[in-house]
């Protein structure tokens, strides 16, 4: 039982730290996404493993509903099209699976979220670089020291931890906060 309490307290402590140090960045991310949606843009999200699940979760909350009935918001997780993912991985290499989708689906009015606990996922880095070259607004939900993505995105949100599980817990909390702000303000 003590181990469980320690895990929960460690998670809670990290969220408290994020509340004190990254609230402005989280609010800015929500505002940038809202601004893009208001001009006809959409939100694209990507990540690997658990971060892929987070991308899908956030997109589903916006397309469906988070807490209240409202108009659907255009959001797309680039992790869900297995035919594209496997074709791109096979034909061009795994590092291109998000970059090619960004090239095909994104434009300058969009917001793009790259989720990476290390900040160094090459397929996310390449996609963010492509999105930047197209003029989209890029956000990184990152961990550790932010890795390569910290300097690549327009707005890095770097969780100050090297514990992947705790970083992912904070990432999905941030996703929920963004969804709630968008639902209240969009």
Rosetta constraint file for C-alpha pairs under 8 A:
AtomPair CA 1 CA 5 HARMONIC 6.43 0.50
AtomPair CA 2 CA 6 HARMONIC 6.19 0.50
AtomPair CA 3 CA 7 HARMONIC 6.25 0.50
AtomPair CA 4 CA 8 HARMONIC 6.26 0.50
AtomPair CA 5 CA 9 HARMONIC 5.98 0.50
AtomPair CA 6 CA 10 HARMONIC 5.98 0.50
AtomPair CA 7 CA 11 HARMONIC 6.27 0.50
AtomPair CA 8 CA 12 HARMONIC 6.10 0.50
AtomPair CA 9 CA 13 HARMONIC 5.92 0.50
AtomPair CA 10 CA 14 HARMONIC 6.26 0.50
AtomPair CA 10 CA 166 HARMONIC 7.90 0.50
AtomPair CA 11 CA 15 HARMONIC 6.33 0.50
AtomPair CA 11 CA 166 HARMONIC 5.80 0.50
AtomPair CA 11 CA 169 HARMONIC 7.45 0.50
AtomPair CA 11 CA 170 HARMONIC 7.97 0.50
AtomPair CA 12 CA 16 HARMONIC 6.20 0.50
AtomPair CA 13 CA 17 HARMONIC 6.27 0.50
AtomPair CA 14 CA 18 HARMONIC 6.21 0.50
AtomPair CA 14 CA 160 HARMONIC 7.85 0.50
AtomPair CA 14 CA 161 HARMONIC 7.86 0.50
AtomPair CA 14 CA 166 HARMONIC 7.61 0.50
AtomPair CA 14 CA 170 HARMONIC 7.79 0.50
AtomPair CA 15 CA 19 HARMONIC 6.06 0.50
AtomPair CA 15 CA 170 HARMONIC 6.39 0.50
AtomPair CA 16 CA 20 HARMONIC 6.35 0.50
AtomPair CA 17 CA 21 HARMONIC 6.13 0.50
AtomPair CA 18 CA 22 HARMONIC 5.13 0.50
AtomPair CA 18 CA 23 HARMONIC 6.89 0.50
AtomPair CA 18 CA 159 HARMONIC 6.91 0.50
AtomPair CA 18 CA 160 HARMONIC 7.85 0.50
AtomPair CA 19 CA 23 HARMONIC 5.36 0.50
AtomPair CA 22 CA 26 HARMONIC 6.27 0.50
AtomPair CA 22 CA 157 HARMONIC 7.01 0.50
AtomPair CA 23 CA 27 HARMONIC 6.13 0.50
AtomPair CA 24 CA 28 HARMONIC 6.05 0.50
AtomPair CA 25 CA 29 HARMONIC 6.13 0.50
AtomPair CA 25 CA 155 HARMONIC 7.33 0.50
AtomPair CA 25 CA 156 HARMONIC 7.70 0.50
AtomPair CA 25 CA 157 HARMONIC 6.33 0.50
AtomPair CA 26 CA 30 HARMONIC 6.44 0.50
AtomPair CA 26 CA 157 HARMONIC 7.08 0.50
AtomPair CA 26 CA 174 HARMONIC 6.95 0.50
AtomPair CA 26 CA 178 HARMONIC 7.31 0.50
AtomPair CA 27 CA 31 HARMONIC 6.21 0.50
AtomPair CA 27 CA 178 HARMONIC 7.47 0.50
AtomPair CA 28 CA 32 HARMONIC 6.04 0.50
AtomPair CA 29 CA 33 HARMONIC 6.21 0.50
AtomPair CA 29 CA 139 HARMONIC 6.90 0.50
AtomPair CA 29 CA 155 HARMONIC 7.20 0.50
AtomPair CA 29 CA 178 HARMONIC 7.46 0.50
AtomPair CA 30 CA 34 HARMONIC 6.09 0.50
AtomPair CA 30 CA 178 HARMONIC 5.12 0.50
AtomPair CA 30 CA 179 HARMONIC 7.90 0.50
AtomPair CA 30 CA 181 HARMONIC 6.59 0.50
AtomPair CA 30 CA 182 HARMONIC 6.55 0.50
AtomPair CA 31 CA 35 HARMONIC 6.04 0.50
AtomPair CA 31 CA 182 HARMONIC 7.98 0.50
AtomPair CA 32 CA 36 HARMONIC 6.24 0.50
AtomPair CA 32 CA 111 HARMONIC 7.34 0.50
AtomPair CA 32 CA 137 HARMONIC 7.54 0.50
AtomPair CA 33 CA 37 HARMONIC 6.18 0.50
AtomPair CA 33 CA 42 HARMONIC 8.00 0.50
AtomPair CA 33 CA 43 HARMONIC 6.91 0.50
AtomPair CA 33 CA 110 HARMONIC 7.86 0.50
AtomPair CA 33 CA 111 HARMONIC 5.70 0.50
AtomPair CA 34 CA 38 HARMONIC 6.11 0.50
AtomPair CA 34 CA 182 HARMONIC 6.29 0.50
AtomPair CA 34 CA 185 HARMONIC 7.76 0.50
AtomPair CA 34 CA 186 HARMONIC 6.23 0.50
AtomPair CA 35 CA 39 HARMONIC 6.62 0.50
AtomPair CA 36 CA 40 HARMONIC 6.59 0.50
AtomPair CA 36 CA 41 HARMONIC 4.96 0.50
AtomPair CA 36 CA 42 HARMONIC 6.68 0.50
AtomPair CA 36 CA 109 HARMONIC 5.64 0.50
AtomPair CA 36 CA 110 HARMONIC 5.67 0.50
AtomPair CA 36 CA 111 HARMONIC 6.32 0.50
AtomPair CA 37 CA 41 HARMONIC 4.67 0.50
AtomPair CA 37 CA 42 HARMONIC 5.56 0.50
AtomPair CA 37 CA 43 HARMONIC 7.59 0.50
AtomPair CA 37 CA 73 HARMONIC 7.68 0.50
AtomPair CA 37 CA 74 HARMONIC 7.56 0.50
AtomPair CA 37 CA 109 HARMONIC 7.96 0.50
AtomPair CA 37 CA 110 HARMONIC 7.45 0.50
AtomPair CA 38 CA 186 HARMONIC 7.53 0.50
AtomPair CA 39 CA 109 HARMONIC 6.90 0.50
AtomPair CA 40 CA 109 HARMONIC 6.91 0.50
AtomPair CA 41 CA 74 HARMONIC 7.73 0.50
AtomPair CA 41 CA 107 HARMONIC 7.79 0.50
AtomPair CA 41 CA 108 HARMONIC 7.98 0.50
AtomPair CA 41 CA 109 HARMONIC 4.62 0.50
AtomPair CA 41 CA 110 HARMONIC 4.51 0.50
AtomPair CA 41 CA 111 HARMONIC 7.33 0.50
AtomPair CA 42 CA 73 HARMONIC 7.71 0.50
AtomPair CA 42 CA 74 HARMONIC 4.98 0.50
AtomPair CA 42 CA 75 HARMONIC 5.66 0.50
AtomPair CA 42 CA 76 HARMONIC 7.81 0.50
AtomPair CA 42 CA 109 HARMONIC 7.33 0.50
AtomPair CA 42 CA 110 HARMONIC 4.93 0.50
AtomPair CA 42 CA 111 HARMONIC 6.35 0.50
AtomPair CA 43 CA 59 HARMONIC 7.94 0.50
AtomPair CA 43 CA 74 HARMONIC 6.33 0.50
AtomPair CA 43 CA 75 HARMONIC 4.53 0.50
AtomPair CA 43 CA 76 HARMONIC 6.28 0.50
AtomPair CA 43 CA 110 HARMONIC 5.90 0.50
AtomPair CA 43 CA 111 HARMONIC 4.91 0.50
AtomPair CA 43 CA 112 HARMONIC 5.75 0.50
AtomPair CA 43 CA 113 HARMONIC 7.50 0.50
AtomPair CA 44 CA 75 HARMONIC 5.79 0.50
AtomPair CA 44 CA 76 HARMONIC 4.90 0.50
AtomPair CA 44 CA 77 HARMONIC 5.81 0.50
AtomPair CA 44 CA 78 HARMONIC 6.79 0.50
AtomPair CA 44 CA 106 HARMONIC 7.69 0.50
AtomPair CA 44 CA 110 HARMONIC 7.46 0.50
AtomPair CA 44 CA 111 HARMONIC 6.40 0.50
AtomPair CA 44 CA 112 HARMONIC 4.78 0.50
AtomPair CA 44 CA 113 HARMONIC 6.25 0.50
AtomPair CA 45 CA 55 HARMONIC 5.24 0.50
AtomPair CA 45 CA 56 HARMONIC 7.65 0.50
AtomPair CA 45 CA 59 HARMONIC 7.40 0.50
AtomPair CA 45 CA 75 HARMONIC 7.72 0.50
AtomPair CA 45 CA 76 HARMONIC 6.28 0.50
AtomPair CA 45 CA 77 HARMONIC 4.74 0.50
AtomPair CA 45 CA 78 HARMONIC 6.03 0.50
AtomPair CA 45 CA 112 HARMONIC 5.80 0.50
AtomPair CA 45 CA 113 HARMONIC 4.70 0.50
AtomPair CA 45 CA 114 HARMONIC 5.98 0.50
AtomPair CA 45 CA 115 HARMONIC 7.58 0.50
AtomPair CA 46 CA 51 HARMONIC 7.36 0.50
AtomPair CA 46 CA 52 HARMONIC 5.97 0.50
AtomPair CA 46 CA 55 HARMONIC 5.52 0.50
AtomPair CA 46 CA 77 HARMONIC 5.85 0.50
AtomPair CA 46 CA 78 HARMONIC 5.38 0.50
AtomPair CA 46 CA 79 HARMONIC 6.10 0.50
AtomPair CA 46 CA 98 HARMONIC 7.20 0.50
AtomPair CA 46 CA 113 HARMONIC 6.46 0.50
AtomPair CA 46 CA 114 HARMONIC 5.19 0.50
AtomPair CA 46 CA 115 HARMONIC 6.09 0.50
AtomPair CA 46 CA 124 HARMONIC 6.99 0.50
AtomPair CA 47 CA 51 HARMONIC 4.60 0.50
AtomPair CA 47 CA 52 HARMONIC 4.31 0.50
AtomPair CA 47 CA 53 HARMONIC 7.83 0.50
AtomPair CA 47 CA 54 HARMONIC 7.77 0.50
AtomPair CA 47 CA 55 HARMONIC 6.48 0.50
AtomPair CA 47 CA 79 HARMONIC 7.22 0.50
AtomPair CA 47 CA 114 HARMONIC 6.04 0.50
AtomPair CA 47 CA 115 HARMONIC 4.82 0.50
AtomPair CA 47 CA 116 HARMONIC 6.04 0.50
AtomPair CA 47 CA 124 HARMONIC 6.64 0.50
AtomPair CA 48 CA 52 HARMONIC 4.62 0.50
AtomPair CA 48 CA 53 HARMONIC 7.90 0.50
AtomPair CA 48 CA 79 HARMONIC 7.93 0.50
AtomPair CA 48 CA 115 HARMONIC 7.78 0.50
AtomPair CA 48 CA 116 HARMONIC 7.29 0.50
AtomPair CA 48 CA 121 HARMONIC 7.87 0.50
AtomPair CA 49 CA 53 HARMONIC 6.68 0.50
AtomPair CA 50 CA 54 HARMONIC 6.31 0.50
AtomPair CA 50 CA 168 HARMONIC 7.33 0.50
AtomPair CA 51 CA 55 HARMONIC 6.16 0.50
AtomPair CA 51 CA 115 HARMONIC 5.73 0.50
AtomPair CA 51 CA 116 HARMONIC 6.46 0.50
AtomPair CA 51 CA 117 HARMONIC 7.74 0.50
AtomPair CA 51 CA 168 HARMONIC 7.16 0.50
AtomPair CA 52 CA 56 HARMONIC 6.32 0.50
AtomPair CA 52 CA 77 HARMONIC 7.88 0.50
AtomPair CA 52 CA 79 HARMONIC 5.95 0.50
AtomPair CA 52 CA 115 HARMONIC 7.78 0.50
AtomPair CA 53 CA 57 HARMONIC 6.06 0.50
AtomPair CA 54 CA 58 HARMONIC 6.14 0.50
AtomPair CA 54 CA 171 HARMONIC 7.69 0.50
AtomPair CA 54 CA 172 HARMONIC 6.19 0.50
AtomPair CA 54 CA 175 HARMONIC 7.93 0.50
AtomPair CA 55 CA 59 HARMONIC 6.24 0.50
AtomPair CA 55 CA 77 HARMONIC 5.50 0.50
AtomPair CA 55 CA 78 HARMONIC 7.98 0.50
AtomPair CA 55 CA 79 HARMONIC 7.55 0.50
AtomPair CA 55 CA 115 HARMONIC 7.42 0.50
AtomPair CA 56 CA 60 HARMONIC 6.06 0.50
AtomPair CA 56 CA 76 HARMONIC 7.65 0.50
AtomPair CA 56 CA 77 HARMONIC 5.16 0.50
AtomPair CA 56 CA 79 HARMONIC 7.19 0.50
AtomPair CA 56 CA 80 HARMONIC 7.48 0.50
AtomPair CA 57 CA 61 HARMONIC 6.31 0.50
AtomPair CA 58 CA 62 HARMONIC 6.48 0.50
AtomPair CA 58 CA 172 HARMONIC 7.89 0.50
AtomPair CA 58 CA 175 HARMONIC 5.94 0.50
AtomPair CA 58 CA 176 HARMONIC 7.23 0.50
AtomPair CA 58 CA 179 HARMONIC 7.34 0.50
AtomPair CA 59 CA 63 HARMONIC 6.16 0.50
AtomPair CA 59 CA 75 HARMONIC 5.02 0.50
AtomPair CA 59 CA 76 HARMONIC 5.59 0.50
AtomPair CA 59 CA 77 HARMONIC 5.97 0.50
AtomPair CA 60 CA 64 HARMONIC 5.75 0.50
AtomPair CA 60 CA 65 HARMONIC 7.77 0.50
AtomPair CA 60 CA 75 HARMONIC 7.68 0.50
AtomPair CA 61 CA 65 HARMONIC 5.19 0.50
AtomPair CA 61 CA 66 HARMONIC 5.02 0.50
AtomPair CA 61 CA 179 HARMONIC 6.96 0.50
AtomPair CA 62 CA 66 HARMONIC 6.69 0.50
AtomPair CA 62 CA 72 HARMONIC 6.46 0.50
AtomPair CA 62 CA 73 HARMONIC 5.28 0.50
AtomPair CA 62 CA 74 HARMONIC 7.19 0.50
AtomPair CA 62 CA 75 HARMONIC 6.40 0.50
AtomPair CA 62 CA 179 HARMONIC 6.54 0.50
AtomPair CA 63 CA 72 HARMONIC 4.77 0.50
AtomPair CA 63 CA 73 HARMONIC 5.06 0.50
AtomPair CA 63 CA 74 HARMONIC 6.21 0.50
AtomPair CA 63 CA 75 HARMONIC 6.25 0.50
AtomPair CA 64 CA 72 HARMONIC 6.02 0.50
AtomPair CA 64 CA 73 HARMONIC 7.87 0.50
AtomPair CA 65 CA 69 HARMONIC 6.17 0.50
AtomPair CA 65 CA 70 HARMONIC 6.98 0.50
AtomPair CA 65 CA 72 HARMONIC 7.32 0.50
AtomPair CA 66 CA 179 HARMONIC 6.60 0.50
AtomPair CA 66 CA 180 HARMONIC 6.85 0.50
AtomPair CA 66 CA 183 HARMONIC 7.42 0.50
AtomPair CA 67 CA 180 HARMONIC 7.41 0.50
AtomPair CA 67 CA 183 HARMONIC 7.88 0.50
AtomPair CA 68 CA 183 HARMONIC 7.58 0.50
AtomPair CA 70 CA 183 HARMONIC 7.63 0.50
AtomPair CA 78 CA 98 HARMONIC 6.53 0.50
AtomPair CA 78 CA 101 HARMONIC 7.03 0.50
AtomPair CA 79 CA 85 HARMONIC 7.47 0.50
AtomPair CA 81 CA 85 HARMONIC 6.10 0.50
AtomPair CA 82 CA 86 HARMONIC 5.87 0.50
AtomPair CA 83 CA 87 HARMONIC 5.96 0.50
AtomPair CA 84 CA 88 HARMONIC 5.84 0.50
AtomPair CA 84 CA 97 HARMONIC 7.78 0.50
AtomPair CA 85 CA 89 HARMONIC 5.94 0.50
AtomPair CA 85 CA 97 HARMONIC 5.67 0.50
AtomPair CA 86 CA 90 HARMONIC 5.90 0.50
AtomPair CA 87 CA 91 HARMONIC 5.86 0.50
AtomPair CA 88 CA 92 HARMONIC 5.36 0.50
AtomPair CA 88 CA 93 HARMONIC 6.46 0.50
AtomPair CA 88 CA 94 HARMONIC 7.03 0.50
AtomPair CA 88 CA 96 HARMONIC 6.79 0.50
AtomPair CA 88 CA 97 HARMONIC 5.44 0.50
AtomPair CA 88 CA 100 HARMONIC 7.69 0.50
AtomPair CA 89 CA 93 HARMONIC 4.31 0.50
AtomPair CA 89 CA 94 HARMONIC 4.21 0.50
AtomPair CA 89 CA 95 HARMONIC 7.43 0.50
AtomPair CA 89 CA 96 HARMONIC 6.90 0.50
AtomPair CA 89 CA 97 HARMONIC 5.93 0.50
AtomPair CA 90 CA 94 HARMONIC 7.37 0.50
AtomPair CA 92 CA 96 HARMONIC 6.34 0.50
AtomPair CA 92 CA 97 HARMONIC 7.97 0.50
AtomPair CA 93 CA 97 HARMONIC 7.29 0.50
AtomPair CA 94 CA 123 HARMONIC 6.84 0.50
AtomPair CA 95 CA 99 HARMONIC 7.92 0.50
AtomPair CA 95 CA 122 HARMONIC 5.68 0.50
AtomPair CA 95 CA 123 HARMONIC 4.04 0.50
AtomPair CA 95 CA 124 HARMONIC 7.84 0.50
AtomPair CA 95 CA 126 HARMONIC 7.31 0.50
AtomPair CA 96 CA 100 HARMONIC 5.98 0.50
AtomPair CA 96 CA 123 HARMONIC 5.62 0.50
AtomPair CA 96 CA 126 HARMONIC 7.01 0.50
AtomPair CA 96 CA 127 HARMONIC 7.51 0.50
AtomPair CA 97 CA 101 HARMONIC 6.74 0.50
AtomPair CA 97 CA 123 HARMONIC 6.46 0.50
AtomPair CA 98 CA 102 HARMONIC 6.11 0.50
AtomPair CA 98 CA 123 HARMONIC 6.05 0.50
AtomPair CA 98 CA 124 HARMONIC 6.52 0.50
AtomPair CA 98 CA 126 HARMONIC 7.62 0.50
AtomPair CA 98 CA 127 HARMONIC 5.34 0.50
AtomPair CA 99 CA 103 HARMONIC 6.18 0.50
AtomPair CA 99 CA 123 HARMONIC 6.87 0.50
AtomPair CA 99 CA 124 HARMONIC 7.48 0.50
AtomPair CA 99 CA 126 HARMONIC 5.66 0.50
AtomPair CA 99 CA 127 HARMONIC 3.77 0.50
AtomPair CA 99 CA 128 HARMONIC 7.47 0.50
AtomPair CA 99 CA 130 HARMONIC 6.22 0.50
AtomPair CA 100 CA 104 HARMONIC 6.24 0.50
AtomPair CA 100 CA 127 HARMONIC 7.48 0.50
AtomPair CA 101 CA 105 HARMONIC 5.81 0.50
AtomPair CA 101 CA 106 HARMONIC 7.75 0.50
AtomPair CA 102 CA 106 HARMONIC 5.02 0.50
AtomPair CA 102 CA 127 HARMONIC 6.26 0.50
AtomPair CA 102 CA 130 HARMONIC 6.94 0.50
AtomPair CA 102 CA 131 HARMONIC 6.40 0.50
AtomPair CA 103 CA 130 HARMONIC 6.78 0.50
AtomPair CA 103 CA 131 HARMONIC 7.43 0.50
AtomPair CA 106 CA 110 HARMONIC 6.35 0.50
AtomPair CA 106 CA 131 HARMONIC 7.16 0.50
AtomPair CA 106 CA 134 HARMONIC 7.90 0.50
AtomPair CA 106 CA 136 HARMONIC 7.53 0.50
AtomPair CA 107 CA 131 HARMONIC 7.71 0.50
AtomPair CA 107 CA 134 HARMONIC 6.18 0.50
AtomPair CA 107 CA 135 HARMONIC 7.10 0.50
AtomPair CA 107 CA 136 HARMONIC 6.14 0.50
AtomPair CA 108 CA 131 HARMONIC 7.99 0.50
AtomPair CA 108 CA 134 HARMONIC 5.62 0.50
AtomPair CA 108 CA 135 HARMONIC 4.43 0.50
AtomPair CA 108 CA 136 HARMONIC 4.23 0.50
AtomPair CA 108 CA 137 HARMONIC 7.53 0.50
AtomPair CA 109 CA 135 HARMONIC 7.59 0.50
AtomPair CA 109 CA 136 HARMONIC 5.90 0.50
AtomPair CA 109 CA 137 HARMONIC 7.77 0.50
AtomPair CA 110 CA 136 HARMONIC 5.16 0.50
AtomPair CA 110 CA 137 HARMONIC 6.41 0.50
AtomPair CA 111 CA 136 HARMONIC 5.76 0.50
AtomPair CA 111 CA 137 HARMONIC 4.74 0.50
AtomPair CA 111 CA 138 HARMONIC 5.84 0.50
AtomPair CA 111 CA 139 HARMONIC 7.49 0.50
AtomPair CA 112 CA 128 HARMONIC 7.50 0.50
AtomPair CA 112 CA 131 HARMONIC 7.25 0.50
AtomPair CA 112 CA 136 HARMONIC 6.91 0.50
AtomPair CA 112 CA 137 HARMONIC 6.17 0.50
AtomPair CA 112 CA 138 HARMONIC 4.82 0.50
AtomPair CA 112 CA 139 HARMONIC 6.11 0.50
AtomPair CA 113 CA 138 HARMONIC 5.99 0.50
AtomPair CA 113 CA 139 HARMONIC 4.75 0.50
AtomPair CA 113 CA 140 HARMONIC 5.70 0.50
AtomPair CA 113 CA 141 HARMONIC 7.12 0.50
AtomPair CA 114 CA 124 HARMONIC 5.99 0.50
AtomPair CA 114 CA 125 HARMONIC 8.00 0.50
AtomPair CA 114 CA 128 HARMONIC 6.99 0.50
AtomPair CA 114 CA 138 HARMONIC 7.60 0.50
AtomPair CA 114 CA 139 HARMONIC 6.30 0.50
AtomPair CA 114 CA 140 HARMONIC 4.93 0.50
AtomPair CA 114 CA 141 HARMONIC 6.28 0.50
AtomPair CA 115 CA 119 HARMONIC 7.78 0.50
AtomPair CA 115 CA 124 HARMONIC 7.65 0.50
AtomPair CA 115 CA 140 HARMONIC 5.88 0.50
AtomPair CA 115 CA 141 HARMONIC 4.74 0.50
AtomPair CA 115 CA 142 HARMONIC 6.03 0.50
AtomPair CA 116 CA 120 HARMONIC 6.97 0.50
AtomPair CA 116 CA 121 HARMONIC 6.35 0.50
AtomPair CA 116 CA 124 HARMONIC 7.66 0.50
AtomPair CA 116 CA 140 HARMONIC 7.54 0.50
AtomPair CA 116 CA 141 HARMONIC 6.34 0.50
AtomPair CA 116 CA 142 HARMONIC 5.06 0.50
AtomPair CA 116 CA 143 HARMONIC 6.88 0.50
AtomPair CA 117 CA 141 HARMONIC 7.57 0.50
AtomPair CA 117 CA 142 HARMONIC 5.00 0.50
AtomPair CA 117 CA 143 HARMONIC 4.39 0.50
AtomPair CA 117 CA 144 HARMONIC 6.80 0.50
AtomPair CA 117 CA 164 HARMONIC 6.10 0.50
AtomPair CA 117 CA 167 HARMONIC 6.38 0.50
AtomPair CA 117 CA 168 HARMONIC 7.07 0.50
AtomPair CA 118 CA 142 HARMONIC 6.52 0.50
AtomPair CA 118 CA 143 HARMONIC 5.45 0.50
AtomPair CA 118 CA 144 HARMONIC 5.82 0.50
AtomPair CA 118 CA 145 HARMONIC 7.68 0.50
AtomPair CA 118 CA 146 HARMONIC 6.61 0.50
AtomPair CA 118 CA 147 HARMONIC 6.13 0.50
AtomPair CA 118 CA 162 HARMONIC 7.96 0.50
AtomPair CA 119 CA 142 HARMONIC 5.35 0.50
AtomPair CA 119 CA 143 HARMONIC 6.29 0.50
AtomPair CA 119 CA 144 HARMONIC 7.39 0.50
AtomPair CA 119 CA 145 HARMONIC 7.57 0.50
AtomPair CA 119 CA 146 HARMONIC 4.80 0.50
AtomPair CA 119 CA 147 HARMONIC 4.15 0.50
AtomPair CA 119 CA 148 HARMONIC 5.79 0.50
AtomPair CA 119 CA 149 HARMONIC 5.14 0.50
AtomPair CA 119 CA 150 HARMONIC 6.82 0.50
AtomPair CA 120 CA 124 HARMONIC 7.83 0.50
AtomPair CA 120 CA 125 HARMONIC 6.90 0.50
AtomPair CA 120 CA 146 HARMONIC 7.82 0.50
AtomPair CA 120 CA 147 HARMONIC 5.17 0.50
AtomPair CA 120 CA 148 HARMONIC 5.33 0.50
AtomPair CA 120 CA 149 HARMONIC 6.36 0.50
AtomPair CA 121 CA 125 HARMONIC 6.14 0.50
AtomPair CA 122 CA 126 HARMONIC 6.09 0.50
AtomPair CA 123 CA 127 HARMONIC 6.27 0.50
AtomPair CA 124 CA 128 HARMONIC 6.08 0.50
AtomPair CA 125 CA 129 HARMONIC 6.19 0.50
AtomPair CA 125 CA 148 HARMONIC 7.13 0.50
AtomPair CA 125 CA 149 HARMONIC 5.98 0.50
AtomPair CA 125 CA 152 HARMONIC 7.32 0.50
AtomPair CA 126 CA 130 HARMONIC 6.23 0.50
AtomPair CA 127 CA 131 HARMONIC 6.11 0.50
AtomPair CA 128 CA 132 HARMONIC 6.07 0.50
AtomPair CA 128 CA 138 HARMONIC 6.60 0.50
AtomPair CA 128 CA 149 HARMONIC 7.96 0.50
AtomPair CA 128 CA 152 HARMONIC 6.94 0.50
AtomPair CA 128 CA 153 HARMONIC 6.66 0.50
AtomPair CA 129 CA 133 HARMONIC 6.26 0.50
AtomPair CA 129 CA 152 HARMONIC 6.70 0.50
AtomPair CA 129 CA 153 HARMONIC 7.94 0.50
AtomPair CA 130 CA 134 HARMONIC 6.42 0.50
AtomPair CA 131 CA 135 HARMONIC 6.40 0.50
AtomPair CA 131 CA 136 HARMONIC 5.36 0.50
AtomPair CA 131 CA 137 HARMONIC 7.52 0.50
AtomPair CA 131 CA 138 HARMONIC 7.07 0.50
AtomPair CA 132 CA 136 HARMONIC 5.60 0.50
AtomPair CA 132 CA 137 HARMONIC 6.91 0.50
AtomPair CA 132 CA 138 HARMONIC 6.82 0.50
AtomPair CA 132 CA 153 HARMONIC 7.72 0.50
AtomPair CA 137 CA 154 HARMONIC 6.39 0.50
AtomPair CA 138 CA 153 HARMONIC 5.06 0.50
AtomPair CA 138 CA 154 HARMONIC 5.10 0.50
AtomPair CA 138 CA 155 HARMONIC 6.41 0.50
AtomPair CA 139 CA 153 HARMONIC 5.53 0.50
AtomPair CA 139 CA 154 HARMONIC 5.96 0.50
AtomPair CA 139 CA 155 HARMONIC 4.75 0.50
AtomPair CA 139 CA 156 HARMONIC 5.79 0.50
AtomPair CA 139 CA 157 HARMONIC 7.47 0.50
AtomPair CA 140 CA 149 HARMONIC 6.71 0.50
AtomPair CA 140 CA 150 HARMONIC 7.00 0.50
AtomPair CA 140 CA 153 HARMONIC 6.00 0.50
AtomPair CA 140 CA 155 HARMONIC 6.31 0.50
AtomPair CA 140 CA 156 HARMONIC 4.70 0.50
AtomPair CA 140 CA 157 HARMONIC 5.80 0.50
AtomPair CA 140 CA 158 HARMONIC 7.64 0.50
AtomPair CA 141 CA 156 HARMONIC 6.53 0.50
AtomPair CA 141 CA 157 HARMONIC 5.10 0.50
AtomPair CA 141 CA 158 HARMONIC 6.29 0.50
AtomPair CA 141 CA 159 HARMONIC 7.74 0.50
AtomPair CA 141 CA 171 HARMONIC 6.47 0.50
AtomPair CA 142 CA 146 HARMONIC 5.43 0.50
AtomPair CA 142 CA 147 HARMONIC 7.98 0.50
AtomPair CA 142 CA 149 HARMONIC 7.73 0.50
AtomPair CA 142 CA 150 HARMONIC 7.56 0.50
AtomPair CA 142 CA 156 HARMONIC 7.09 0.50
AtomPair CA 142 CA 157 HARMONIC 5.94 0.50
AtomPair CA 142 CA 158 HARMONIC 4.63 0.50
AtomPair CA 142 CA 159 HARMONIC 6.05 0.50
AtomPair CA 142 CA 167 HARMONIC 7.88 0.50
AtomPair CA 142 CA 171 HARMONIC 8.00 0.50
AtomPair CA 143 CA 147 HARMONIC 7.95 0.50
AtomPair CA 143 CA 158 HARMONIC 5.07 0.50
AtomPair CA 143 CA 159 HARMONIC 4.59 0.50
AtomPair CA 143 CA 160 HARMONIC 6.21 0.50
AtomPair CA 143 CA 161 HARMONIC 6.10 0.50
AtomPair CA 143 CA 162 HARMONIC 6.56 0.50
AtomPair CA 143 CA 164 HARMONIC 7.75 0.50
AtomPair CA 143 CA 167 HARMONIC 6.07 0.50
AtomPair CA 144 CA 158 HARMONIC 7.13 0.50
AtomPair CA 144 CA 159 HARMONIC 6.63 0.50
AtomPair CA 144 CA 160 HARMONIC 5.86 0.50
AtomPair CA 144 CA 161 HARMONIC 5.16 0.50
AtomPair CA 144 CA 162 HARMONIC 4.68 0.50
AtomPair CA 144 CA 163 HARMONIC 7.97 0.50
AtomPair CA 145 CA 150 HARMONIC 7.88 0.50
AtomPair CA 145 CA 158 HARMONIC 6.92 0.50
AtomPair CA 145 CA 160 HARMONIC 7.06 0.50
AtomPair CA 146 CA 150 HARMONIC 4.66 0.50
AtomPair CA 146 CA 156 HARMONIC 7.55 0.50
AtomPair CA 146 CA 158 HARMONIC 5.52 0.50
AtomPair CA 146 CA 159 HARMONIC 7.97 0.50
AtomPair CA 147 CA 151 HARMONIC 7.99 0.50
AtomPair CA 148 CA 152 HARMONIC 6.55 0.50
AtomPair CA 149 CA 153 HARMONIC 5.94 0.50
AtomPair CA 149 CA 156 HARMONIC 7.61 0.50
AtomPair CA 150 CA 155 HARMONIC 7.95 0.50
AtomPair CA 150 CA 156 HARMONIC 5.36 0.50
AtomPair CA 150 CA 158 HARMONIC 7.53 0.50
AtomPair CA 151 CA 156 HARMONIC 7.69 0.50
AtomPair CA 159 CA 167 HARMONIC 6.20 0.50
AtomPair CA 159 CA 170 HARMONIC 7.50 0.50
AtomPair CA 161 CA 166 HARMONIC 7.51 0.50
AtomPair CA 161 CA 167 HARMONIC 6.50 0.50
AtomPair CA 162 CA 167 HARMONIC 7.43 0.50
AtomPair CA 163 CA 167 HARMONIC 6.16 0.50
AtomPair CA 164 CA 168 HARMONIC 6.13 0.50
AtomPair CA 165 CA 169 HARMONIC 6.28 0.50
AtomPair CA 166 CA 170 HARMONIC 6.40 0.50
AtomPair CA 167 CA 171 HARMONIC 6.16 0.50
AtomPair CA 168 CA 172 HARMONIC 6.30 0.50
AtomPair CA 169 CA 173 HARMONIC 6.37 0.50
AtomPair CA 170 CA 174 HARMONIC 6.13 0.50
AtomPair CA 171 CA 175 HARMONIC 6.17 0.50
AtomPair CA 172 CA 176 HARMONIC 6.17 0.50
AtomPair CA 173 CA 177 HARMONIC 6.23 0.50
AtomPair CA 174 CA 178 HARMONIC 6.15 0.50
AtomPair CA 175 CA 179 HARMONIC 6.20 0.50
AtomPair CA 176 CA 180 HARMONIC 6.14 0.50
AtomPair CA 177 CA 181 HARMONIC 6.19 0.50
AtomPair CA 178 CA 182 HARMONIC 6.07 0.50
AtomPair CA 179 CA 183 HARMONIC 6.04 0.50
AtomPair CA 180 CA 184 HARMONIC 6.19 0.50
AtomPair CA 181 CA 185 HARMONIC 6.00 0.50
AtomPair CA 182 CA 186 HARMONIC 5.21 0.50
